Amino acid sequence: MTDWRKGEPKVWRWRIRGRSADNQLVTLGKYDTEDDAKGDHDRIIKEGFYRNVKIEQIANAKTSTNLGGE
């Protein structure tokens, strides 16, 4: 097993989503901060490849460290 699989999974707080030319909803990026997302959002809009591009806050999923059912 490689070392990168041993760490905790990354928890993203923001994402950019948009519609592709074939009308598929795609995630264009995931970010730690809203400011990081805003920078890419502006670039994606300027490039013009996607429609309905939005920044969304990702709801935190509950994670349990107790998988033994105690």
N, C-alpha and C positions, 0 to 999 in steps of 0.2 A: 504494500500500500504506500502511496506517495505521501509526503508530508502535508501537502495542501489539503488533503481530506481529513486530517486529524483535528483541525480547528473547528471552532463554532461556526455555524452558518451565518452569512452576512444578513443582517436585518436592514432592509431598505425602508426609507420613510416616504419617499416621493417617486413618482414615475411620470413619464411622458407617453401618452398614447395618441394615436391618430389613425386615420383611414387611408389605406393604400389605394392605388389606382384600380385594383380589382375588388374594392369595397371590403377588404379584410381589416378588422380591428387589430392593430399591432402595437406592441410596447416598444417604444423607440429608445428607452433608457431608464435606468433606475438610479436614484441619487440619495445621498445622506441628507443634504440640505436643500431647501427650496431655492436658495440662491444659485446653486449648481444647476438645478433643473431649469431655472429661468434663462440662464445663459445658453444652454442647448436649445431650449424652446425657441428663442429668438432666431438662432441659426437654422433650425429645422423649418420654421415659417419662411425665412428668407429663401431657402433652397427651393421650396415649393413642390416637393415630391409627395407630400401627404396633406390630406384635408382634415378638418375638425381636430386639429392638434391641441391637446389640453394637458395641463399639469394636474395630476391627481395626488392627493395624500393617500398613502397606503394604510389601511386599517391594520393595527397590530394584531397578529394572530396569537392566541394563547398557546404557550408551549409549556409542556410539563417535563420536569427533569425526573419525575418519579414514574417510570414506565412499568414498575413491578406491580402496580395495582394495590399498594398498601393503603 
